[in-house]
């Protein structure tokens, strides 16, 4: 029996989706002993075990591609694959950035094979995100998937990606500006996880969010003493300007390259906004007003890539290919064949 899964290797999380669209997610992270580079634990266990001491460090292997550290990446992938808990043959669709090079794909396939995957196929994350959001790759539409560290942009027309870009801006950049703001205003250090929680609770780039405040705990940068302070919605208005500008400019640059004969239809359908980093309040409305195109965002935007990969796996014939290859350019063909 063949088990079909979609695998999204994100900077913040590794996400698995099976044929029933069930989601498994945990942090894509490993706890490392600094002295001997030994891997102590990975995923949720790594986060729980980290005590902030000087002997250990948390490492995310997917930030700069999978060549960062083969051993760490293999451990994170193997740990996630164990969640499937099946002895069946496994076929995996894995999402990759549009600028992923063949050498990186080959290494990724090798690690998936070592983790027990029988057949591996790579698909552009932007393509997977669009399908995961419930849209057809045959549409004239723009897919913008905002991850934790990167944003994948793709313009679709009649089943082909006619423009694409992968840019180094994502949800964690919004977290970092919140962290920096608190440091500058109160000389207080907070963790990125606290900054992220503040962003999610209070952050907004458009009008309409209800004003509220939260009490947080941090440490004074000079003394290290713990201190508590209040942060309000109004306090962090405007702090997102720099990463927001980078994101909007990246999308605008891709839009500018759309051939004139495709512009009208593409603008009619607009942007499909997905990814965990896209869940900042008002980002869809901001994009709509600044770029002048309609923007839609699925409710489960954070899982769009994994769900799309799983759906793709379901309409690819079992014996369609020799394994270990990128099939992005063939997705539309199989999508159409599945409908008939």
C-alpha positions as CSV (number, residue, x, y, z in Angstrom):
1,X,0.0,0.0,0.0
2,X,1.2,3.5,-0.9
3,X,1.1,6.3,1.7
4,X,1.0,9.7,0.1
5,X,2.3,12.8,2.0
6,X,3.1,16.5,1.5
7,X,6.1,17.9,3.3
8,X,6.7,21.6,3.9
9,X,10.2,22.3,5.2
10,X,9.8,25.7,6.7
11,X,12.3,27.8,8.6
12,X,10.1,27.9,11.6
13,X,8.2,24.6,11.3
14,X,8.3,21.3,9.5
15,X,4.7,20.4,8.4
16,X,3.3,17.1,7.1
17,X,0.0,16.6,5.4
18,X,-1.5,13.2,4.5
19,X,-4.1,12.3,1.9
20,X,-6.9,13.1,4.4
21,X,-5.4,16.6,4.9
22,X,-4.4,15.8,8.5
23,X,-1.7,18.1,9.7
24,X,1.4,17.3,11.7
25,X,3.6,20.2,12.7
26,X,6.6,20.8,14.9
27,X,9.5,23.3,15.1
28,X,12.2,22.6,12.4
29,X,14.9,23.0,15.0
30,X,17.6,21.0,16.7
31,X,19.3,21.4,20.1
32,X,23.1,21.2,19.7
33,X,25.9,20.7,22.2
34,X,28.4,23.5,21.3
35,X,31.5,21.6,22.4
36,X,31.2,18.5,20.2
37,X,28.3,19.5,17.9
38,X,26.3,16.6,19.2
39,X,22.6,16.6,18.4
40,X,20.8,16.4,21.8
41,X,17.2,16.5,20.6
42,X,15.1,17.9,17.7
43,X,11.6,19.4,17.2
44,X,9.3,19.9,20.2
45,X,11.7,18.1,22.5
46,X,14.6,20.5,21.5
47,X,12.4,23.5,22.5
48,X,11.5,22.0,25.8
49,X,15.0,20.9,26.6
50,X,16.7,24.3,25.8
51,X,17.5,26.1,29.1
52,X,19.2,29.1,27.7
53,X,22.6,28.0,29.0
54,X,26.0,28.5,27.3
55,X,26.7,24.9,26.5
56,X,23.8,24.4,24.1
57,X,22.3,26.2,21.1
58,X,19.1,25.9,19.0
59,X,19.8,25.6,15.3
60,X,17.4,25.9,12.4
61,X,18.8,24.0,9.4
62,X,16.5,25.3,6.7
63,X,17.3,29.0,6.8
64,X,19.9,29.1,4.1
65,X,19.1,26.0,2.2
66,X,19.7,22.4,3.1
67,X,23.4,22.5,2.6
68,X,23.7,24.3,5.9
69,X,24.4,21.1,7.9
70,X,23.6,17.7,6.5
71,X,23.6,15.9,9.8
72,X,21.2,18.3,11.5
73,X,18.9,18.5,8.6
74,X,18.7,14.7,8.3
75,X,17.8,14.5,12.0
76,X,15.0,17.0,11.7
77,X,13.6,15.3,8.7
78,X,13.9,11.8,10.1
79,X,12.2,12.8,13.3
80,X,9.2,14.3,11.4
81,X,8.9,11.2,9.2
82,X,8.6,9.0,12.2
83,X,5.3,10.7,13.0
84,X,3.7,8.9,10.0
85,X,4.2,5.6,11.8
86,X,3.6,3.4,8.8
87,X,5.5,0.5,7.3
88,X,4.0,1.2,3.9
89,X,5.8,2.5,0.9
90,X,5.9,6.3,1.2
91,X,5.6,8.8,-1.7
92,X,6.5,12.3,-0.7
93,X,5.9,15.7,-2.4
94,X,8.2,18.2,-0.9
95,X,8.0,22.0,-1.3
96,X,11.1,23.9,-2.5
97,X,11.9,27.5,-3.2
98,X,11.9,28.7,-6.8
99,X,15.6,29.4,-6.6
100,X,16.5,25.9,-5.3
101,X,19.4,24.5,-7.3
102,X,19.6,20.9,-8.6
103,X,22.5,20.1,-6.2
104,X,20.3,21.0,-3.2
105,X,17.3,19.0,-4.6
106,X,19.6,16.0,-5.0
107,X,20.7,16.2,-1.4
108,X,17.2,16.7,-0.1
109,X,16.0,13.6,-2.0
110,X,18.9,11.6,-0.5
111,X,17.9,12.7,3.0
112,X,14.2,11.8,2.4
113,X,15.2,8.4,1.1
114,X,17.4,7.8,4.2
115,X,14.4,8.8,6.3
116,X,12.3,6.0,4.8
117,X,10.6,7.7,1.8
118,X,10.4,5.5,-1.2
119,X,9.6,8.1,-3.9
120,X,10.4,11.8,-3.7
121,X,9.2,14.7,-5.9
122,X,9.9,18.4,-5.6
123,X,7.3,21.1,-6.3
124,X,7.6,24.9,-6.1
125,X,6.2,26.1,-2.8
126,X,4.3,28.9,-4.5
127,X,2.6,26.4,-6.8
128,X,1.7,24.1,-3.8
129,X,0.4,27.1,-1.8
130,X,-2.0,28.1,-4.6
131,X,-3.4,24.6,-4.9
132,X,-3.5,24.2,-1.2
133,X,-5.6,27.4,-1.0
134,X,-8.1,25.8,-3.4
135,X,-7.1,27.5,-6.6
136,X,-6.4,26.0,-10.0
137,X,-2.9,26.4,-11.5
138,X,-4.7,27.0,-14.8
139,X,-5.9,30.4,-13.6
140,X,-4.2,33.7,-14.3
141,X,-3.4,34.6,-10.7
142,X,-0.5,35.7,-8.4
143,X,0.5,33.4,-5.6
144,X,2.3,35.1,-2.6
145,X,3.4,32.7,0.1
146,X,5.0,34.5,3.1
147,X,7.0,32.0,5.2
148,X,9.0,32.7,8.3
149,X,12.2,33.7,6.5
150,X,11.3,33.9,2.8
151,X,8.5,34.9,0.5
152,X,7.7,32.9,-2.6
153,X,6.0,34.7,-5.4
154,X,4.7,33.2,-8.7
155,X,2.5,34.5,-11.5
156,X,0.4,31.8,-13.2
157,X,-1.2,31.8,-16.6
158,X,-2.8,28.8,-18.3
159,X,-0.9,26.3,-16.2
160,X,2.5,27.9,-16.5
161,X,4.5,30.0,-14.1
162,X,5.4,33.1,-16.2
163,X,7.2,35.1,-13.5
164,X,8.6,34.1,-10.1
165,X,10.8,35.3,-7.3
166,X,12.1,34.1,-3.9
167,X,12.9,36.9,-1.5
168,X,14.5,37.0,1.9
169,X,11.7,38.6,3.9
170,X,9.1,36.8,6.0
171,X,7.2,36.6,9.3
172,X,10.3,36.6,11.5
173,X,11.3,39.9,10.1
174,X,8.1,41.3,11.5
175,X,9.0,39.7,14.9
176,X,12.4,41.2,14.9
177,X,11.2,44.8,14.4
178,X,8.9,44.3,17.4
179,X,11.8,43.0,19.5
180,X,13.9,46.0,18.4
181,X,11.2,48.5,19.2
182,X,10.8,47.2,22.8
183,X,14.6,47.4,23.2
184,X,14.8,51.0,21.9
185,X,11.8,52.2,23.9
186,X,12.4,50.6,27.3
187,X,16.0,49.2,27.1
188,X,14.3,45.8,27.6
189,X,15.3,42.6,25.9
190,X,12.6,40.0,25.0
191,X,12.9,36.8,23.1
192,X,11.7,36.4,19.5
193,X,8.9,34.1,20.7
194,X,7.6,36.9,22.9
195,X,8.0,39.4,20.1
196,X,6.0,37.0,17.8
197,X,3.3,36.7,20.4
198,X,3.0,40.5,20.7
199,X,2.8,40.8,16.9
200,X,0.0,38.2,16.7
201,X,-1.9,39.7,19.6
202,X,-1.4,43.4,18.8
203,X,0.2,43.9,15.5
204,X,-1.6,45.6,12.6
205,X,-0.6,47.2,9.3
206,X,-4.2,48.4,8.5
207,X,-7.0,50.0,10.4
208,X,-9.8,48.0,12.1
209,X,-7.9,46.1,14.8
210,X,-9.4,46.5,18.2
211,X,-7.0,48.3,20.6
212,X,-5.7,46.4,23.6
213,X,-2.6,45.9,25.6
214,X,-0.6,43.1,27.1
215,X,1.9,42.8,30.0
216,X,5.2,41.2,29.0
217,X,8.3,40.2,30.9
218,X,11.9,40.9,29.6
219,X,15.3,41.7,31.0
220,X,17.0,45.1,31.3
221,X,19.9,45.1,28.8
222,X,22.3,46.8,31.2
223,X,21.7,44.8,34.4
224,X,20.0,41.6,33.2
225,X,17.3,42.1,35.9
226,X,13.8,40.9,35.0
227,X,11.2,43.6,34.4
228,X,7.5,43.8,33.4
229,X,6.0,46.3,31.1
230,X,2.8,46.9,29.1
231,X,2.7,47.1,25.3
232,X,-0.4,48.3,23.5
233,X,-1.7,48.1,19.9
234,X,-1.0,51.8,19.5
235,X,2.6,51.4,20.7
236,X,3.6,49.2,17.7
237,X,1.7,51.0,15.0
238,X,4.3,51.7,12.3
239,X,7.1,49.4,13.5
240,X,6.5,47.0,10.6
241,X,7.3,49.6,8.0
242,X,10.7,48.3,6.8
243,X,9.9,44.6,6.3
244,X,6.5,45.6,5.0
245,X,8.1,47.9,2.4
246,X,10.5,45.1,1.4
247,X,7.6,42.6,0.9
248,X,5.4,45.0,-1.1
249,X,8.3,46.0,-3.3
250,X,9.2,42.4,-4.0
251,X,5.6,41.6,-5.1
252,X,5.4,44.9,-7.1
253,X,8.6,44.0,-9.0
254,X,7.1,40.6,-10.0
255,X,3.9,42.3,-11.1
256,X,5.7,44.8,-13.2
257,X,7.1,42.0,-15.3
258,X,3.8,40.4,-16.2
259,X,3.4,40.6,-20.0
260,X,0.8,43.2,-21.1
261,X,-1.5,40.7,-22.7
262,X,-1.9,38.8,-19.4
263,X,-2.2,41.8,-17.1
264,X,-6.0,42.3,-17.3
265,X,-7.0,38.7,-16.5
266,X,-4.3,38.4,-13.8
267,X,-5.4,41.6,-12.1
268,X,-9.0,40.4,-12.2
269,X,-8.1,37.4,-10.1
270,X,-5.5,39.2,-8.1
271,X,-3.3,37.8,-5.3
272,X,-3.7,34.6,-3.3
273,X,-1.9,35.4,0.0
274,X,-0.8,32.4,2.0
275,X,1.8,31.3,4.7
276,X,2.2,31.8,8.4
277,X,4.0,35.1,7.9
278,X,1.0,36.5,5.9
279,X,-1.3,36.4,9.0
280,X,-0.3,39.8,10.3
281,X,-3.5,41.7,10.7
282,X,-4.4,43.9,7.7
283,X,-1.7,42.6,5.4
284,X,-4.2,41.5,2.8
285,X,-6.0,44.9,2.9
286,X,-2.6,46.8,2.7
287,X,-1.6,44.8,-0.4
288,X,-5.0,45.4,-2.0
289,X,-4.8,49.2,-1.5
290,X,-1.1,49.6,-2.3
291,X,-0.8,47.3,-5.3
292,X,-4.3,47.9,-6.7
293,X,-5.3,44.2,-7.1
294,X,-7.8,42.1,-5.1
295,X,-6.2,40.0,-2.4
296,X,-7.8,36.8,-1.0
297,X,-6.4,34.8,2.0
298,X,-7.6,31.3,3.0
299,X,-8.5,30.7,6.6
300,X,-5.8,28.1,7.1
301,X,-3.1,30.1,5.2
302,X,-0.3,28.6,7.3
303,X,-1.0,25.1,6.0
304,X,-1.5,25.9,2.4
305,X,1.8,24.6,1.1
306,X,1.6,21.3,3.0
307,X,-2.1,20.8,2.0
308,X,-1.3,21.7,-1.6
309,X,1.6,19.2,-1.7
310,X,-0.7,16.5,-0.4
311,X,-3.4,17.3,-3.0
312,X,-0.8,17.2,-5.7
313,X,0.3,13.8,-4.5
314,X,-3.3,12.5,-4.9
315,X,-3.6,13.4,-8.5
316,X,-0.2,12.3,-9.7
317,X,-0.4,8.7,-11.1
318,X,1.4,6.2,-9.0
319,X,3.8,5.1,-11.8
320,X,4.0,8.5,-13.6
321,X,7.7,9.2,-13.1
322,X,11.1,8.0,-12.1
323,X,11.4,9.2,-8.6
324,X,13.6,12.0,-7.3
325,X,12.9,14.9,-9.6
326,X,11.2,18.3,-9.7
327,X,7.8,18.1,-11.3
328,X,6.7,21.7,-11.0
329,X,6.4,22.2,-14.8
330,X,4.1,19.2,-15.1
331,X,1.6,20.0,-12.3
332,X,-1.0,21.7,-14.5
333,X,-1.1,18.8,-16.9
334,X,-1.8,16.3,-14.1
335,X,-4.3,18.7,-12.5
336,X,-6.3,18.9,-15.7
337,X,-6.1,15.1,-16.2
338,X,-7.4,14.5,-12.7
339,X,-10.5,16.6,-13.4
340,X,-11.5,14.6,-16.5
